[in-house]
Amino acid sequence: MKPELNFYDVKSRSKFASAEWRIETKVAKGKSRYFAVAKVPNAAHEAWLIVKEEFAKQHTA
């Protein structure tokens, strides 16, 4: 079971918690960056949260 993470929605300037998220990896400046991505409640966009590499590797499907 995935842990519940706290996200911040920049557009509505509000915090929310979600247990339904996925891990995304992006390469920036030659390094891999890991993010948890969740859909914002009552909105069509997503919120991204930076996570550590160890956390991302544990929760990658």
Secondary structure, 3 states (H helix, E strand, C coil): CCCCEEEEECCCCEEEEECCCEEEEEEECCEEEEEEEEECCCCCCEEEEEECHHHHHHCCC
